[in-house]
Amino acid sequence: MTNILHRFLDRRRELGLTNALLLALNGGLRRLNQRLGVARYYLIAQPVGQPGRFGNQRARFDVREITRDAEALQALPRSAEQIRYRQTAGGICLGVFPREGGAMRGFIWLLFGPYQEDEHRCVLQPPPAPPCALDVDVYVFPEARGGLVFAELWRAADRALQERGIEWSLSRISAFNGSSLRAHQRLGARRIGSLYFLQLGHAELLFTGRRPFLALSRPRGPAPAITLHPPDRSS
């Protein structure tokens, strides 16, 4: 019991009381039934083209597009179905590699239209204006975490988005992933909302502060669509 209390207090310090309670509730529901659960995600907007966000220190890495590089894509811890979907949707994938050679250290997928979520029945879509992209998958391999890979990856992504005239990169991040939230906040990301998912067997209930606000979906039915609107640049 003492260990459980200490873990909860650690999570409260890292995530806040509400998220710590939701995480504990999710664990309890999963123990009862693997088809029960609760999740919260923050909707994030990251401005593109703001100099100085990535610091002055440069790592010895090369970043290149690997969207159609079959050999490089095999190293991604993602299913062939996920990769094909993102390719078909017009997304691009950037991979980080050491300049002296070696295995990939991280990658990011960028999409420019609606995206069907992998983990939940939900479609995220950028607004008609201003020009926005979705960063749907930012991943640094475990052996490369804690270094400069994340910043180097975002430096290249920011450059690629600027070349396409994109002003904001939009995404959703688990409210239970404190390290990812802090890393994005250091790069100037802003929270623009939340998504809550309640899994009830094969059904899933979505709560959000934007349209459609509340939606119940089933495996064979349509997934609710959420449009992510970035904040005003001046705010």
C-alpha positions in Angstrom: 0.0 0.0 0.0 2.9 2.4 0.8 4.5 1.7 -2.6 1.2 2.5 -4.3 0.8 5.8 -2.4 4.4 6.8 -3.2 3.8 6.1 -7.0 0.7 8.1 -6.9 2.4 11.0 -5.2 5.3 10.9 -7.7 2.8 11.0 -10.6 0.9 13.9 -9.0 4.1 15.9 -8.8 4.9 15.1 -12.4 1.5 15.3 -14.0 -0.8 17.2 -11.7 -3.6 15.8 -9.5 -6.3 15.4 -12.2 -4.0 13.5 -14.6 -2.6 11.4 -11.7 -6.2 10.4 -10.7 -7.1 9.6 -14.3 -4.0 7.5 -14.7 -4.8 5.6 -11.5 -8.4 5.1 -12.7 -7.2 3.8 -16.1 -5.0 1.2 -14.3 -7.9 0.1 -12.1 -10.3 -0.3 -15.1 -7.6 -2.2 -17.1 -7.2 -4.6 -14.2 -10.9 -5.3 -14.2 -11.2 -5.7 -17.9 -8.7 -5.0 -20.8 -11.6 -3.5 -22.7 -12.2 -0.8 -20.1 -10.0 2.4 -19.8 -9.7 6.1 -19.8 -7.3 8.4 -21.5 -6.6 12.1 -21.7 -4.6 13.9 -24.4 -3.6 17.5 -24.7 -4.0 19.2 -28.1 -0.8 21.1 -28.9 0.0 23.9 -31.3 3.7 24.6 -32.1 4.6 27.7 -34.0 6.8 27.3 -37.1 9.7 29.6 -38.1 10.6 31.1 -34.7 14.4 31.3 -34.6 16.3 30.4 -31.4 13.8 27.8 -30.2 16.3 24.9 -30.8 19.3 26.5 -29.1 22.7 27.1 -30.6 24.3 23.7 -29.9 24.3 21.5 -32.9 24.6 17.7 -32.8 26.5 15.6 -35.3 23.4 14.3 -37.0 22.0 14.3 -40.5 18.2 14.4 -41.1 16.7 13.2 -44.3 13.3 12.3 -45.7 12.7 8.5 -45.6 9.0 8.5 -46.7 9.7 6.0 -49.5 13.0 4.5 -48.2 11.9 0.9 -47.7 15.1 -0.1 -45.8 14.9 2.9 -43.4 11.2 2.4 -42.8 11.8 -1.2 -41.7 13.6 0.2 -38.6 10.5 2.1 -37.5 8.6 0.5 -34.6 5.4 0.9 -36.5 3.2 -1.6 -38.4 3.3 -1.8 -42.2 -0.4 -0.8 -42.2 0.4 2.4 -40.3 3.2 3.3 -42.6 1.1 2.7 -45.8 -1.7 4.8 -44.4 0.5 7.7 -43.7 2.2 7.4 -47.2 -1.2 7.3 -48.9 -2.4 10.3 -46.9 0.5 12.4 -48.3 2.6 12.5 -45.2 6.3 12.8 -45.0 8.7 11.1 -42.6 12.1 12.5 -41.5 14.7 10.3 -40.0 17.8 11.3 -37.9 21.1 9.5 -38.5 24.6 10.0 -37.1 26.9 11.7 -39.6 29.6 9.1 -39.0 27.1 6.4 -39.9 25.0 4.0 -37.9 21.4 3.3 -37.0 18.5 5.8 -37.1 18.2 7.7 -33.9 14.6 9.1 -34.3 11.9 10.1 -36.7 8.9 12.3 -37.2 5.8 12.0 -39.4 4.2 15.2 -40.8 0.8 15.2 -42.5 -1.1 18.0 -44.2 -4.7 16.7 -44.1 -7.0 14.7 -42.0 -5.5 11.8 -40.0 -7.2 8.8 -38.5 -5.7 8.2 -35.1 -3.9 4.9 -34.4 -4.9 4.4 -30.8 -8.5 5.8 -30.7 -11.4 6.2 -33.1 -10.9 9.9 -33.9 -9.9 11.9 -37.0 -7.7 14.9 -36.4 -7.7 17.5 -39.1 -6.0 20.9 -39.6 -8.2 24.0 -40.1 -8.7 25.6 -43.5 -6.6 28.6 -42.4 -3.9 29.4 -41.4 -1.7 26.8 -43.1 -1.1 24.0 -40.6 0.3 20.5 -40.5 -0.1 17.6 -38.1 2.9 16.0 -36.4 1.4 12.6 -35.7 4.4 10.6 -34.5 7.6 12.0 -33.0 9.9 9.2 -31.7 13.4 9.0 -30.4 14.9 5.6 -29.9 15.5 4.7 -26.3 19.3 4.6 -26.6 19.3 8.2 -28.0 17.0 9.8 -25.5 18.3 12.6 -23.2 20.6 14.1 -25.9 20.1 16.4 -28.8 18.2 14.1 -31.2 14.8 15.6 -30.3 15.9 19.2 -30.9 17.7 18.2 -34.1 14.7 16.4 -35.4 12.4 19.4 -34.8 14.9 21.7 -36.3 14.7 19.8 -39.6 10.9 19.5 -39.3 10.6 23.2 -38.7 12.7 23.8 -41.8 10.6 21.4 -43.9 7.3 23.0 -42.8 8.6 26.5 -43.5 9.4 25.4 -47.1 5.8 24.4 -47.5 4.5 27.7 -46.1 3.2 26.1 -42.9 2.6 28.4 -39.8 1.7 25.8 -37.1 2.4 22.2 -36.4 -0.6 20.6 -34.5 -0.7 17.4 -32.5 -2.0 15.5 -29.5 0.2 14.3 -26.6 -0.8 12.0 -23.8 -1.4 13.9 -20.6 0.2 10.9 -18.9 3.5 11.5 -20.8 5.2 14.2 -18.7 8.6 14.1 -20.5 7.1 14.6 -24.0 5.0 17.5 -22.8 8.0 19.2 -21.2 10.1 18.7 -24.3 7.4 20.3 -26.5 6.9 23.2 -24.2 10.6 23.9 -24.3 10.2 24.4 -28.1 7.4 26.9 -27.6 4.3 24.5 -27.9 1.0 25.8 -26.5 -1.9 23.8 -25.2 -5.1 24.5 -27.1 -7.5 21.9 -25.6 -8.0 18.3 -24.4 -9.5 15.1 -25.6 -10.9 12.5 -23.2 -11.6 8.9 -24.2 -13.6 6.4 -22.2 -13.3 2.9 -23.5 -16.4 0.7 -22.8 -15.9 -2.6 -24.3 -16.1 -2.2 -28.1 -17.5 1.3 -27.8 -15.6 4.5 -27.2 -16.9 7.7 -25.7 -15.1 11.0 -26.6 -15.3 14.2 -24.6 -13.7 17.4 -25.8 -14.1 21.2 -25.5 -14.7 21.6 -29.3 -17.1 20.1 -31.8 -18.5 17.5 -31.7 -18.0 17.9 -27.9 -19.4 14.4 -27.2 -19.4 11.4 -29.5 -20.0 7.7 -29.1 -18.3 5.5 -31.7 -18.2 1.8 -32.5 -15.7 -0.2 -34.6 -17.9 -0.3 -37.7 -19.2 3.2 -37.4 -17.7 6.6 -38.4 -15.0 8.1 -36.3 -15.7 11.6 -34.9 -13.6 14.4 -36.6 -11.8 17.1 -34.5 -10.5 20.3 -36.2 -7.5 21.7 -34.4 -7.4 25.5 -34.4 -4.1 27.2 -33.4 -4.0 30.3 -31.2 -3.6 33.7 -32.6 0.1 34.5 -33.2 -0.3 37.7 -31.2 -1.7 36.0 -28.1 
